[in-house]
Amino acid sequence: MTSRHPGPEHVTQRATASGHARIIEAGGDVHVWEAGGGPTPHTLDALPPAPRLTGRTAQAEELLKALEPDETGRVATVVTGLPGVGKTALALHTAQRAVDLGHFPGGTLFVHLRGYAPTGAVGPGQALETLLRALGVRTEDLPPTVEEQAGLYQSELARRAREHGPALILADDASSPAQLLPLIPAHPGHRLLATSRDALTAPDFRPRLVPLDELDTDAAGKLIAGALTQVRPEDPRAGAEPDALEQVAAHCGGLPLALTIAAALLTDDPGLPIATLADDLADTRTRLESLRHEDADGRTLAVRAAFDLSHRRLKERDARLFRLLTLNPGPDVSTDAATALSGRSAKETRGSLAALTRSCLLGEQPTGSGRWRAHDLIRLYAADLPPEEDEAEALERLLTYYSTVSAAADGHLRGPHGQQALGIFPDRASALAWLDAERANLIAVIPSAASDPATALGLVDRLTTYLHERRHFHEVLALSEYALAVARTLDDPTVEAWALTILGIALEGVRRFDEAVDVLAQVVDVYAELDERHSEGVALNGLGTALMQVRRFDEAVDALTRAVGIFRELGERHGESRALNNLAIALQEVRLFDEAIDAHTRDLTICHELGDRLGESAALNNLGVALRLVGRFDEAAQAHTRDLAICRELDDRHGEGQALGNLGTVLQEGLVLDLAIDAHTQAVAIYRELDDRHREGGTLNNLGVALRLAHRVDESIEAHTQAADIFRELDDRHREGGALNNLGIALIEVPRLDEAVTALTQALRIYREFGDSHNEGIARRNLDAARADRLPPPAKREKRRWFRRGRAGESGA
């Protein structure tokens, strides 16, 4: 029960619950939830209320048709589009219409997957638990594993279909197919409706996609006009100022969220001309500020008043932490970081965080995670509050915390020589998990340390290995450019050379290879002049891998041989291991296979001695490639199988993709084609999940070869076509030539000879462009065969090596 008294601060709420019930307050509303011991929850009305919809008639009809439970349509449908475009509104509106039409007598279920939340997306287990509880499964009856939960979920849906009829599951804000796959009903009558900012597809997930764009100018104007007349039917402004209304709609970019705010500004001031608002929004520098309503007292469209009410009720210590949390520039904050900011004990800080959560000014997401996030508007509100007197000291404590813990985490990632710095993390996996959770905070906090260059550069240094391992290359590039700018203010050639080193390696990561070669060659000379032998070895290692990417293999061998020599001279075993790994790959490229196998074997021995599992994985992967190229297929398969096991042990998805792809190629060589196709297909799925377009293209190319050998030629043609398109998109001309060459061979078998001639002529032209006489000869023979209407002669194994790539080892600083 709620009662209100005069004044904004007087609100009293009372509720009583009994038995297993819990009372939950959210946004001023009180809900009583019956958990356990009561009747099975009723799910027919589980959908949140549907908002008013404007300008979405065609999309709503398309979506409604997709939801028809006729047991012949596609079970899963995903509404896609950018944030604020109205995906959830469309999904809820259409779902409610489907329910009204009687499509889902089996009920409706709703789950928010928070796919893009900085705290991390809802995992399959969390989603399944939510849905199982909604289906009436008690907490104490939930199975312990995700697999068992998925089985129970399907069983409950099947029972519901038998007893009541089809059901609808609405999953809001998904970010990956992996989130949705466990939720897809097995029963063909049920429907899964999801929303996402991405067009979610995968080899094992092919939903119907309903893309949602911004509203056009007409519909955007109607949204504002409808809001005005809904409040005041006699409001003449929309009809009297059609040009101004169109301008406002254009300034809002057709985004329903912005349009709603503009409508609120106009409805709260019935005398405000639309042209005046249009003029305010015309200035791009202040547009976002203008898309905010303030009343005479400076309060923001009731939101500020609500925030003020909550803030005034806070105890002093809680209000102080509320303001200090804005010093953490990232999207969320951990309990430990909040403790550093507060300068109080962890127990006291947790108490304040809980108090802020009770006041709806903060939330632990997910509950029990120790990570806290405020709504963006609340963060802006907190940032506008008067500063605390000790904010400088609080920021220093926060920077010290991030520096100390990131150093400990980095120690695990740099290999055994890091030796679990400070003992903060028990193992490498826990260090990686902390870095994953804090990545956005660590990157965002670095500029806050600008007054202390040593702290700022130290944080950059401690993040580079992690960001390379997780393949966040563009973030490494941004940090390296920042570090170089800071280093140049110090007039210290050693620091500047270090910054140039991480810049060069970052450029290689984003595939700007020529620039990487230029920068790293410069750094090698600087370190040689400074007699910094270890750093010179690191730079030479990075230079060698960059030279390989621009196909200057002899120079790469020279640089990497020098790097191995330096690390061996210094007794730096980990550096020697990384350089040996890259040297062996370069030796493969110049066809010195025995020397390459020897280098990989030495690298593997060092990694095993050091307990460097990640390095051991890379060494096994590349050793397997070299063994395959000399026809030692059984040993190659064993190497890749061992690598695959390590990658899965370390949860290294990228390495897992490479191990599967290379294992598939070995199986392909042995004509174990079903297993080869399966391995390549799994690798393609992983690369798509990771958005690694380059390796997706290479694996598709290999998959195409396996499919052709298995006489699945149409599928082979499709795979090679996709590979060629990807390499063309990435401007990787040499690998595009390889995909076109294989495409030509597949086309000959169909036979589609004119298309084969076109593809092989393009491949031949590319190889000539690169001066690659070896592959030019192969393409020429294939082209002659196409023109003669016959299959090309079988290529020798060594002549098919152009599409087989080893995995380069770490080359970062």
N, C-alpha and C positions, 0 to 999 in steps of 0.2 A: 504494500500500500504506500502511496506517495501523497504527501500534502505540501502545499506551497504557501508561504507567507509573503507579505510585501517585501520587496528588495531581492536582489539577485543572489544573496548569500544564504537565504533561508529555504533549504530544501530538506525535508525529513522523509526517510524511507524506512518502512518496516515490513518484514516478511518472516514467516514461520515455516519451517520444514520439519518433517518427522521421518523416522525410519532411516533409510539409506539415502534420502534426498539431500541434495546440496543446493545452496542458494548462490547464484552467480549474478553479479552486477556488471553490466556492460553498457556504456554510453547512457547512463541514467535509467536504464530499464533493469528490472529484476526478473530473473528466470529461475524457476525451480526445476531441477533435473533429477529424475528418479534413476538411481544407479543400483542395479542388483536388487534382488528380492522382490521386485514388482513385476508387473506384466511385461510382456515383450513390447518394445517400443513400436509405436505406430509410425510408419514411414510415408504414408500417402501424402502428407503435407510438408515434406522435408525441404522443399525449395525456399530460398529467401524470396522476399517480395520482388516482383518484376517492376522496374522503372518504366516510365512513359517512353515510348519509342517514336522517333521521328526520322523519316527518310530512309527507312530500312525495309520497305515492303518487299522488294524482290529478294533480298537476302533472307528475310524471315520466311517467305514462301519456299525458297530453296531448302532452307534448313528444316522446315516442317516436313517437307517431303522426304528428306533424308532420315527423319526420325520415325517414319511409319513402320510399326513393328509387324511386317508381313512375312518375316522369316526368309525373304529373298534378297533384301537389301544389304548394304554394308553395315556391320554392327557398329563401327566406330566412326565418328564425325568430329572434326576439329575446326573450330572457328579461329582464324588467325588474323593478326593485325598488330599495329604498333600500340604502345601504352596510351591509355586515355581515349582510344578510338571507339569504345563501346562494345567490346567483345562480350563481356559479362552481361551487359544489358540485353544484347540481342539473344544470347543463350538463354537467359532467364525468361525473357518475354516469350520466346518460341517454345520453351519447355512448358511454361504455364498454359499456352494455347494447346499444346499436344495433350496435356492432362485434361483440360476442359473438353477436348474432343473425345476423351475416353480411350486414348491410345495406350495408357499405362495403368491398368487396374492393379498391377502388381506393386505399384508404389514408385516413389522417387527417392533417390539418395543424392546427397551433395557432399563434396569434399573439396577443400581449398588446398591445392598442391604447393602454393607459394614458390613456384619454380624459379622466380627471379629475385627472391628475397636475398639480401646480402648475408643473412644468417645461414643460408643453404636451403635447398629445396626439400620438400617432404619426400621421404624415401618410400619405397614400396611397402615396407613393413608398417610404417606409420599410417599410410593411406588405407591399407587393408584393415588395420586395427580399427580405424575410424568407421569404415563401412561395415565391418562385422558387428561392431557395437550397435550401429544403426539398424542392422538386421536382427538384433535381439540377442546376440551372443554376449554372455556375461564376461566380465574381465577375467574372472578366474577360469573360464573355459577357453580362453584364447590359446591357440597352439604356440609353442615357443619359437618356431622357425618361420621364416617368410614363406617357404615352400608349403608348409602345412597350412599356414593361414590362407594362401592362395587356393589350396584345395578345398578348404572349408568354405571360403567365399564362393567358389563356383558351385559347391554343393548347396549352399543356402539359396543362391540365385535359381538353381534348378528346381529346388523345392518350391520357391515362391512362384516360379512359372507354372508348375503343376497345380498349385493350390489357388493362385489368384490371377495369374496371367503375366504378360510382359511388364518389365520394370525399366526405369530410366535412371542411369547414373550420370550425374553432371559433375565433371572434374574441372575445377576452375584454375587457371594460371599454371598450366603445365609447361615445362621447359625442355623435356626430352622424351623420346619414345619409351625410354626405360621406366619413366614414371607411370606411363599409361598401360604398358603391356600387361602387367599383372591385373589390371582392372577391367580388361576386355572380357565381356561375358561370353562364355562358351555357348550358351543357349542362343540360337539365332533370332529369337523373338525379342530379346532384351536389346537395349541401345546404350552405348556410351557416347556422351556428348562432352567435349572438352574445349577449353579455350587456351590459346597460347600466342605468344609473340612470334613464334617461329612456325614455319610450315613443317610440321613434324612428320617425317617419313623415315622408314628404314627397311632393309630387306625383309624383315619379319613384321613390319608394321606399315600397312598401306591403308590409312583411313581416308575417308572422303574429306577433302579440304574445302572449307568455305572461307575464302579470304574477305576481309572487311577493310575497306579503305576509309579515308576521311570523307565526311559528308560533302557533297557538291555545294556550290554557293547557294543554290535555291533551297536545298534541304536545310543548310545551316541557317539561312535566314528564317525559315519556317520554325526551326527550333526556338530561336529567340522570340519571334512573333507569337508563337504558341504559348510560351511562358508568360509573356506580357498580358495576353488576353485571358489566360487562365486565372491570373490574379485580379485583373481589372478588365472585364469584357469590353468596356467602352474605351480602352486605351487606343488613341488614334496614331501613335507614333510610327508603328511599323508601316501602316498604309501611307502616311504622310511623308515618310523619309525613306523611300525604297533604296535610293543610291547609298545613303549613309548606312542603312542596314546591311547592304551588300559589302560595304567597306569593312564594317565590324566583323562580319562573317569571314571575310578574306584575311583580316588581321589575326583572327583566331585559327586560321589554317584549317578550318573545317573540323577541328578536333572537338568532339562533344564536351569534354571536360572544360576546355576554355570557353566554349559557347555558353555553357551553363553558368559560369562565373559572370560572363558579360550580361547574361539575362538577369542575374541577381542584382547587378549594379543598377540596371535600368528599372527593375520592379521596385527596388527600395527607394528610388527617387523618381516618382512619376512625372516630375517636371523637367527631368534631364533630357535634352535633345539627343537623339541617337548620333547626330553629327558631332556633338561635343565628345562623346565617348570615342567615336571614330578618330577624331583628331588626337585624343590622348593615346590611343593605341598605335597611331601611325609611327611614333618614335620607337624604334626597335631597342634603344638603350633602356627605356623605361616601361616597355610593354608589359613585362611580367609584374612589375610593381603596379601598373595601372589595372591589371586584371585581378584586382583585390578591392573589396568594398570596405569602407570604414564609415562608421556613424559619426555623429558630432563629437563624441568623446574619444575618437580614435580607435574604437573597437572594430574588429574585423568580422563583419557579417555573422555575428553571434558566436563564431568560433573563438575569438579572443576573449569574449565574456566567459565562455565555458572554461577556457584555460585559466583565466584570472581567478575564477571561483575555486578551481582545484589548487592553484598555486597558493592562494591566501590561506588555505587550510593546512598547508605543510608545516611541519616543525622546522625550526631554524636549520638544524643539521641536514635535513632532507632537502630543503630549499637550496642550501649551499651546494650540495652535490648535484642537484638538478642543473644549476648554472655551470658548474665545473665540467660536467659531461660534454658541454659544447666545445671544450678544448680538444677533445678527441675528434679529429676531422673525418674519420671514416664513417661508414654507414651504420655500424653498431659498436658495442663496447663490451669487453668481457668483465667478469667480476674482478679479476686480478688487475686489469687496467683501471677500472673504477676505484679499486682500493688504492692504487698508486696516486690517482688524482686526489682522492679524499684525504690521504695522509693519516687515515684511521685504520683500525684493525679490519681484517677481512669480514669478521662477524658483524661488526658495526656497519660496515659498508653494505653488506648484504641486507641488513635490516633497512637501511635507507632506500636501497633499490626496490625492496619489496613494498615499502611505503609509497614510493613513486608509482609503482605498478597498481597498487590499490586505488590510487588517485587517477588512474587512466592516463598518466603522463608518460608512461614507460611500459614496456612489455618484455618478458623473458620469452625468447622465441628460438627454438621451442622450449616449453616448460622443462626445467631441469637441466638445460644446456649451459647455464652460466653465461649466456650471451643476451645482451639487452639492446633493444632498439626503440627509438621514439619515432613517431610519425614525422615526416618532413616538416609539416607546418608547426608541430610542437617544437622541433629543433630550432626553427626560425624564431619562434616565440621566446624560447629560452635564451637564444643568442642576443635578443633585444633587451633582456633584463640588465639592470645595473651590474657591472663586473664585481667579482669578489676581490677583496684586498690581496689575497695570496695567490692570484692566478698565475703569476710568473713562476712561483715556487711549485705550484701544482703541475704546470707544463713541464718543468725540469724533471719532476719525479716521473711523469709519464714517459718522457724521452729516455730516462735512465732505465725504466722497466722494459721498454721495447728494445733498447740496445742490448741489455743484458740477456734477455731471453732469446732474442734473435741470434745472438752470438752462440748461445748454447745449441740452438736448433741447427745453425749453419755448421757447427762442429761435426754433427752426425752426417750431414750431407756431403761434406768435403772428403769423406772417406775415413778410414781408421785412424789416420794421422790427426783427425780432429778430436778423437778420444772423448766423446760424450762430455763436452765442455760443461763444467760446473755441476754436472750430475742432475740438471733440471729435468731432463727427459730420460726415461729408462731405455728407450730404443729409437731407432731411426723412424719407425712408423709413427710414433707419437710426436716426434719433432716435425715430421711432414704434416701431420694433422693440425698441429698448432699453426704452422705457416699457412696452410690452406685457409684456416679460419681467420687469421689475422692479415692476410695478404693485402686487402684493400686498406686496412688501417695503417699498415707499415708503409705502404706507398704514399698514402695521403699525408702522413705525419712528417715526412722528410723535409718538405719546405718549412715546417714549423721550427726546424732546427737550423734555419739559415744563419742565425747569429753565431752559431757554433759549427763551423765547417767540419771539424773533426767528427762530430757526432753525425752530421748529415752524410758525409762520405762513408763513415763506418756503416751506417744503415744500408747505404747502396751496396757496399761490398758484401754485406751479409745476406743480401737478397738475391744477388746475381746467380749463384749456383742453383738456388731453389727455382727461380723463375725460368732458368734454362731447362731444368729437369722437367718442370711442368709445361714447358713450351709456350710460355707467355712472352714471346720474343719482342712484340711491340712494346710491352711494358719495360723490358730490359733496355730497349733502344731509348725510350723516353728518359729512364733513369740515368743511362750512360751519358746522354746529352746534357742533362742537368749536372751530373758529376763533373763533366769536362768544363762546363761554365764556371762552377765553383772552384775547381782546381786551378784554372787560369787566373783567378784572383789572388792566389797564394804565392805565385812566382816561385814554385817548387817544381823543377823538371821531373823529379821522380813521381810525384803525385799526378802531374799532368800525363806522364807516360802511362801510369796505371789507368787513368780515365780513358785514354786513347785505346788501351788494350781492350777494356770491356766494351768500348764503342765499336771497335772493329769486329769483335765476336758477336755483338748484337746485330751489326749490319749483315753478317753472315746468316744469322738466325732469321732475318726478314728477307733473305734471298737477294740482298743487294751486294752481290759477290765482288764485283769489280771495285766498289768503294771499300769493301772489307779488305781486299788485297792491298790497296793503296795505303790504308790506315795502318794495317798490321806490319807492312814492310817498313813504314816509317818508324813504328814503335820498336821493331827489332834493332834498327840502327841506333836509336836513342839509348836502349838498354845496353847495347854493346859498348857505346861510348861511356856510359855511366858505370860499366863493369858490374851490372846487376845480373848475375848469371841465372839465377832462378827465374826472374821475371823475363829474361831473354828467352829462356826455354819455353815458358808459357806462351809468349808472343809467337815464337816459331811454330809451336803446335797449332795455334789458331791460324797462322798464316798458311801452314801446310794444308789444313782442311779447306780453307778458302780457295787456295790454288787448285785443289782437286775440282771444286765446283765450276771453275772456269776452264777446266780441262787442260791445265798446265801441269801435267802429271810428273814430268821429270823434275821440274822445279819443286813440286810438292814433296817428292821423295827426298830431295836434297834438304829442304827445310826441316822435314820431320826426322831425318837421320841426325841432323845437328841437334834437334831438341832431345832425342833419345840420348845422345852423347852427353849433353849438359846435365840432364837429370841423373844419369848413371854416375857421372863425375861427382855430383853433389850427394850421392847416396839417397836421392829423393825417389823412393820406390813407386809411390803413387803417381807422380808426374811421369816417370819412365813408363809405367803401365799405360797411361792414356796416350802418350806419344807413340808407343809401340803399336797400339791398336790402330791409330790413324796411319802410321807408316805401313802397316800390313795392307790396309785398304789401298793405299797408293801403289804398293808393289803389285797388287792384283791388276790395277789399271794398266800397268806397263808390262803385264803378262809374266811377271816373275813369281809364279804361283808357289813354287817350293819355298822361296824366301819369305813369301807372305805367310804360308802355313807355319813356318818356323817362328816368325815374329808374333803371330797370334798365339802360338803355343807358349812362348815366353811370357806374353801378356797374361794369359790365363793362369800360369803358375804364380806370377806375382800377385794377382788378385786373390787367388786362393790362399796364399800365405798371409795376405793382409786382412782376409775376411771381408773383402770388398765385394759384396754380392751384386751390386749394380754393375761394377766393372766386369765381374765374372760373366754376367749376362751378356754384356756387349761383346766381350771376347768370344764367347761361345757362338753368338750369332754370326759374327764375321768369320770365325774359323769355319763354321758350317758352310758359308758361301764359298770360301776358298777350296774346301774339300770337294764341294760339288763341282766346281769348275775343272778339277782334275779327275773327275769321274769316281771319286771315293764316296759313293752315295750312301752306303750304310752308315759310315762314320759321320757324314754330314747330317743325316736324319737324327742320329743320336745327339749331336751337338745342338741342333735346333730344338729337340724335345727337352733337353736339359735347360736350355735357355727359356723355353716356354714355362717350365715349372717355376723357375726363379722369378720371372716376370709376374706370374700370378701370385707367388708368395709375397712379392713386394707391392702388389697392386699397381704395377707399371703398365697401364693400358696401352701406351704407345709402343713400348717394347713388346708387349703381347701381340700387337698387330704385326710387328715386323717378324717376330718368331713364327707366327702362323703363316705369313706370306712366304717366308723363305722355306719353311717346312713344306708348304704346298708345292713350291717349285721343285724340291727334291723328289717328292712323291710323283710329280708330273714327269720327271726324268725317268723314274722307274715304271711309268705308265700305270701307277695306282691312281687312276684318274678320279674315281668317286671321292676318295679321301682328299686328293689334291684340290678338287673343286670346292669341297666343304671347307678346307683350311683357307683358301683364297677368299671365299665368301664371308667367312667370319672376320678376316682381316679387313675387307672392304667396309664391313659394318662398323668396326672399331674406328677406322679412319674417318668415316662420316660422322660418327659420334664426337670425335675429337676435332672435327672440321680441319683435318690435315688433307687439303686438296691434292697436294703434290704426291703424297704416298698413296692416296686413294687412286690417283691416275695410274701409278705404276702397278698397283695390285690388280686393278681392273684389266690392265694389259696382260699380266700373267694369267689371270683368270680366263681371259679370252683364248689364250693358247691352249689351256687345259680343256676348255669347252670344245674347241675345234678338234683336238685329238680324240675327244669322246664322241665325235660326230654330232655334236649339238651346235651346228654351224650358225644357225640364226642367232642363238644366244651369244656365240662367239663374236659375231659381227657387231652386235649391240654393245658388248663390253669394250671392244677395241674402239668403236666410235665414241663412246663416252670418255675413254682414256685420251683419245686424240683431242677431243673438245676441251678437256681439263687442261692438258698441256698447252693448247693454243691459248686458252684463257690466262694461264700463268706465264705465257711468253717463254716457255721452255722448248725451244725449237728442236733441239737434238732428240729429246724424248718424244716429242710430237712425231718426228720422223720414224722412230721405232714403232710407235702405235700405228702409224699409217702403213708401214711395211707389213706388220702382222695383219692389219685389216685387209690389205690387198691379197694376202695369201688366203684368208678366209673367203673373200669374195670370189676367188678363182674356183673354190670348191663348189659354189652354189649351182651353176656358175653365173656370176654377174660380171662379165668380163670388162665391159666399158667402165664400170665403177672401179674395178680392180686396177685397170690401167691408170685411171685418174689418181687413185690413192698412192700407187707405187711411183708414179711420176713425181708426185709431191714429195714423197720420201726421198727419192733420188736427188731432187733439187736441194732438199735440206742437207743431206749428207755432203753434197758438193760444196754447199755454203760453208760447212764446217771443215772442209778438207779431210773428211773421214773416209779414206779410200777403202778401208776394210768393209764398212757397212754399205758404202756405195756399191761395192761389187755384189754384195748380197741383194740389194734392192734391184740392181741391174738384171741379175739372173732371174729374180722373181718377175720383173717386168717383161722380160723376154718370154717367160713361160705363159704369162697372161695373154700376150699378143699371139702366141702360138696355140692358144686354147688347150693348155695342158697344165698339170700340176707342176710346181717347181721341184727340183731335186731336194731330197732331205738335207738340211743344213747340219754340218758337224756341230757338236756341242759347243766347242769353243767359238764358233761363229754366231752363236745365239746369245752371247754374253751381254749384248748391249742393253738388255732390259733387266739385268740382274744387278741389284745394287746392295752393297753391304751397308751396315749401319755405322756411321761415324761415331767414335767415342766422344767423351766430353772434351771440349776444347776451351772451356771458359776459364776465366781467371780464378 
